[in-house]
Amino acid sequence: MTSSTSDKASGMANEATGNVKQGIAKVTGSRELEAEGRAQELKGEAQQALGDAKDKTKDAVDRI
């Protein structure tokens, strides 16, 4: 698995876990869990963006 693929996979997992935590937090009323879920979702989005950036950089280098 390439580094960019690994980043994207980890990002999707973190984003999904964050969304689940936010859903549970809404049902239970836990603001702490909601914040934790949102932070994990954002981490996942950032990891996916990093994977995309790595792909674009590799593509640009390959064209040279």
N, C-alpha and C positions, 0 to 999 in steps of 0.2 A: 504494500500500500504506500503510495507516495505521501509526502508530507502534506501537500495541499488536500488530498483526499482524507487523510487522517484529521486534519483541522476541520474540514467540512462535516465529517461524521461525528466528531466530538461536539461540534457546534450544534448540530441537529439534536443530539441527545440532550445536551444542556438546555436547549430551548424547549424541548418537549417536557423535560423534568420540571423546568421553571413554570411552564403553563399548567402542569398538573398541580404543583404546589399552590399556584394562585387560585385554581379552582377549589381546592380543598380549603384554602383560607377563606374564600367567599362563603362557603357552606358553614364553616366553624366560626367565622368572625375574627380570625386571628390576623391582626395587622402585621405581626412579626413574620408569620409564614408568608403572607402576601408580599411583603418587601423582599424576603429571601427568594421567593419565586421570581419576582421581577428582576432581581439582580442576576439570577442564574439565567433567565431568558436573555437578558442583555449580553451576558458573557457568551452565550451560544451564538447570538447574532454577530458578535465581534469575531468569534472563531471562524464562522462561515465567511465573513468578509475577508479575513486573513487568508483563508484557503483560496478564495477567488482572486485575491491580489497576487498570490504566489503563482496561480495558473497564468494570469495575464503577463506576469514578469517572465515566466518560462517561455510563453508563446512569443513574446517580444524578442527574447534572446535567441530563440530558435530561428527567427526570421533573419537574423543578422548573418 
